[in-house]
Amino acid sequence: MAETGTVGELLAKRGITRRALLKYTAYLSSVMALAPSASKIMAQALADAKRQSVIWLSFQECTGCTESLTRSFSPTLEDLLFDLISLDYHETLQAVSGAAAEEARLAAMAENKGKYVVVVDGSVSTKDGGVYSTNAGKTNLAVLQETAADALAVISVGTCAAFGGIPHANPNPTGAVAVSDIIKDKPVINIPGCPPIAEAIAGTVGYLVTFGTIPDLDDKGRPLSFFGDSIHDRCYRRPFYDRGLFAKSFDDEGARKGWCLYEMGCKGPVTYNACATLKWNGGVSFPIQSGHGCLGCSEPNFWDKGSFYRALPADTGVNAGVIAGAAATGAVVGAASAWMARRRKERAIKETQS
């Protein structure tokens, strides 16, 4: 049976001090781009709040989203599970199975009617009534509709749940769709990524627990605090882009010098996520830092767009002027470099002859 009482009371039982809570809320307010003064407000709100009931549903997915969450560094999985929320149902992490598991889901729904949060990872099969993905004798479609009916909000974790993801890619044999295509009468928060950044999941849940409302979202339902800037705008390779210095292959001089990967197909200019700032594995690195261009996995239909190793066209949306300008700069820099190389060669020949 889940412990009862406020978060503050449960923290005190575990010997966690108010100072530790303030450190946590300071971190949370920073990753959510809130004012510094918000940390104290959050600390008090959390201390007085009941643990948030969360029901986690897994549909057409690879378990990568859960794996990402279990690698969350701040707050850690233990902090999130045992201090902030009551994870009442999660097929991968729960100890029980079968009828007992389904009873736990139904009990959480009944006891927290109108107050629980549904987290979904994986797309929803809709073809032929959704028979291509089932659990406990019910289709994912039926389980989602049943569980979300009395929920406070729904969080779509990962690109499959947020936008359909790889199951939605052509030819889409299961009729896979995003959660928001099914749920229309509840707030749906999208946290895309393949997989999503752990801190984005934990931070969003923490925000819901603290304020009892959803954070500011962009036009695709993503929290602005994590998806408000393009990867390109925050990328440490951006100065090379602005100077027109691009790697041409994975092993050329530009790649070794850390030049921009735009000409190798990087989708950073049209991809919105916090990869370049939060990074992965506790801030160690992210794909571009590891030498591979962004695939754009937090954007709709990224798989069908393909062209992972072809440069974006110069007329790509809001980045058209920037991309065209960078391409022109690259051409000028390239021509100037070639001219300087010829001049150096000519001087070397003259010096040898003299």
Backbone hydrogen bonds, N-H to C=O, Kabsch-Sander energy under -0.5 kcal/mol:
donor,donor_aa,acceptor,acceptor_aa,energy
7,V,46,L,-0.5
7,V,49,A,-3.1
8,G,47,A,-1.7
10,L,6,T,-2.2
11,L,7,V,-2.5
12,A,8,G,-2.2
13,K,9,E,-1.8
14,R,10,L,-1.1
15,G,12,A,-1.6
16,I,11,L,-2.6
17,T,15,G,-0.6
21,L,17,T,-1.8
22,L,18,R,-2.6
23,K,19,R,-2.1
24,Y,20,A,-2.0
25,T,21,L,-2.6
26,A,22,L,-2.1
27,Y,23,K,-1.9
28,L,24,Y,-2.7
29,S,25,T,-2.7
30,S,26,A,-1.6
31,V,27,Y,-2.3
32,M,28,L,-1.6
33,A,30,S,-1.4
34,L,29,S,-3.2
38,A,35,A,-2.3
39,S,36,P,-1.4
40,K,37,S,-0.6
41,I,37,S,-1.0
42,M,38,A,-2.9
43,A,39,S,-2.3
44,Q,40,K,-2.1
45,A,41,I,-2.4
46,L,42,M,-3.0
47,A,43,A,-2.2
48,D,44,Q,-1.7
49,A,45,A,-0.9
49,A,46,L,-0.7
51,R,5,G,-0.8
52,Q,84,L,-1.8
54,V,86,S,-2.5
55,I,117,V,-2.6
56,W,54,V,-0.5
56,W,89,Y,-3.2
57,L,55,I,-0.6
57,L,119,V,-3.3
59,F,57,L,-0.5
59,F,121,D,-2.9
60,Q,123,S,-2.1
61,E,59,F,-1.5
67,E,63,T,-2.3
68,S,64,G,-2.2
69,L,65,C,-2.1
70,T,66,T,-2.4
71,R,68,S,-1.1
72,S,69,L,-2.1
77,L,72,S,-0.6
80,L,76,T,-2.6
81,L,77,L,-3.1
82,F,78,E,-2.5
83,D,79,D,-1.8
84,L,79,D,-1.2
84,L,80,L,-0.5
85,I,80,L,-1.8
86,S,52,Q,-3.5
87,L,85,I,-0.7
88,D,54,V,-1.8
88,D,86,S,-1.5
89,Y,54,V,-1.0
91,E,56,W,-0.6
94,Q,90,H,-2.8
100,A,97,S,-1.0
101,A,97,S,-0.6
102,E,98,G,-1.7
103,E,99,A,-2.3
104,A,100,A,-1.7
105,R,101,A,-1.8
106,L,102,E,-2.3
107,A,103,E,-2.3
108,A,104,A,-2.2
109,M,105,R,-2.0
110,A,106,L,-2.1
111,E,107,A,-2.7
112,N,108,A,-1.5
113,K,110,A,-0.8
114,G,150,D,-2.6
115,K,112,N,-2.9
116,Y,112,N,-1.4
117,V,53,S,-2.6
118,V,153,A,-2.3
119,V,55,I,-2.5
119,V,117,V,-0.5
120,V,155,I,-2.9
121,D,57,L,-2.4
122,G,157,V,-0.6
123,S,60,Q,-1.7
124,V,177,V,-2.5
125,S,123,S,-0.5
126,T,174,T,-1.0
126,T,175,G,-0.7
127,K,174,T,-1.9
129,G,126,T,-1.3
130,G,127,K,-1.6
131,V,127,K,-0.7
131,V,128,D,-0.6
133,S,130,G,-1.3
135,N,138,K,-3.0
138,K,135,N,-2.1
140,N,130,G,-0.5
140,N,133,S,-2.4
143,V,139,T,-2.4
144,L,140,N,-2.7
145,Q,141,L,-2.2
146,E,142,A,-2.4
147,T,143,V,-2.8
148,A,144,L,-2.7
149,A,145,Q,-0.8
150,D,147,T,-0.5
151,A,148,A,-1.6
152,L,116,Y,-3.4
153,A,116,Y,-0.7
154,V,187,P,-2.7
155,I,118,V,-3.1
156,S,154,V,-0.6
156,S,189,I,-3.2
157,V,120,V,-3.1
157,V,155,I,-0.8
158,G,156,S,-0.5
158,G,191,I,-3.0
159,T,193,G,-1.8
162,A,158,G,-2.4
163,F,159,T,-3.0
164,G,159,T,-0.7
164,G,160,C,-1.3
165,G,159,T,-0.8
168,H,164,G,-1.1
168,H,165,G,-0.7
169,A,166,I,-1.4
172,N,169,A,-2.4
175,G,172,N,-1.4
177,V,124,V,-1.9
179,V,161,A,-2.7
181,D,178,A,-1.1
182,I,179,V,-1.8
183,I,179,V,-2.7
184,K,182,I,-0.7
189,I,154,V,-2.9
190,N,188,V,-0.5
190,N,221,G,-3.2
191,I,156,S,-3.2
191,I,189,I,-0.5
193,G,297,C,-0.6
194,C,195,P,-0.9
200,A,197,I,-0.8
201,I,197,I,-1.5
202,A,198,A,-2.6
203,G,199,E,-2.7
204,T,200,A,-1.6
205,V,201,I,-2.2
206,G,202,A,-2.6
207,Y,203,G,-2.1
208,L,204,T,-2.1
209,V,205,V,-2.4
210,T,206,G,-2.4
211,F,207,Y,-2.9
212,G,208,L,-2.0
218,D,222,R,-2.4
221,G,218,D,-1.9
224,L,216,D,-2.6
226,F,223,P,-1.4
227,F,223,P,-2.3
228,G,224,L,-1.4
231,I,268,G,-0.5
231,I,271,T,-2.6
232,H,268,G,-1.9
234,R,230,S,-0.9
234,R,231,I,-0.6
235,C,231,I,-0.8
235,C,232,H,-0.7
238,R,235,C,-1.6
240,F,237,R,-1.0
241,Y,237,R,-1.5
242,D,238,R,-2.5
243,R,239,P,-1.3
244,G,241,Y,-1.6
245,L,240,F,-3.2
246,F,244,G,-0.7
247,A,260,C,-2.7
252,D,249,S,-1.0
256,R,252,D,-2.0
257,K,253,E,-1.7
258,G,255,A,-1.0
259,W,254,G,-2.9
260,C,245,L,-1.6
264,M,261,L,-1.3
265,G,262,Y,-1.8
266,C,261,L,-1.7
267,K,294,C,-2.2
270,V,267,K,-1.5
271,T,268,G,-1.1
273,N,229,D,-1.2
273,N,271,T,-0.6
277,T,274,A,-1.3
278,L,274,A,-2.8
279,K,274,A,-0.9
279,K,275,C,-0.7
280,W,285,S,-2.5
284,V,280,W,-2.0
285,S,280,W,-1.1
289,Q,286,F,-0.8
290,S,286,F,-1.6
291,G,288,I,-1.4
292,H,287,P,-2.4
299,E,296,G,-1.7
302,F,299,E,-1.2
305,K,301,N,-1.7
306,G,302,F,-1.0
310,R,307,S,-1.7
316,T,313,P,-1.2
317,G,315,D,-1.2
319,N,316,T,-1.4
320,A,317,G,-1.7
323,I,319,N,-3.4
324,A,320,A,-2.7
325,G,321,G,-2.4
326,A,322,V,-2.6
327,A,323,I,-2.6
328,A,324,A,-2.4
329,T,325,G,-2.8
330,G,326,A,-2.9
331,A,327,A,-2.1
332,V,328,A,-2.5
333,V,329,T,-3.2
334,G,330,G,-2.7
335,A,331,A,-2.5
336,A,332,V,-2.8
337,S,333,V,-2.8
338,A,334,G,-2.3
339,W,335,A,-2.4
340,M,336,A,-2.6
341,A,337,S,-2.4
342,R,338,A,-2.2
343,R,339,W,-2.3
344,R,340,M,-2.5
345,K,341,A,-2.1
346,E,342,R,-2.7
347,R,343,R,-2.5
348,A,344,R,-2.3
349,I,345,K,-2.1
350,K,346,E,-2.3
351,E,347,R,-2.6
352,T,348,A,-1.8
353,Q,349,I,-2.3
354,S,350,K,-2.1
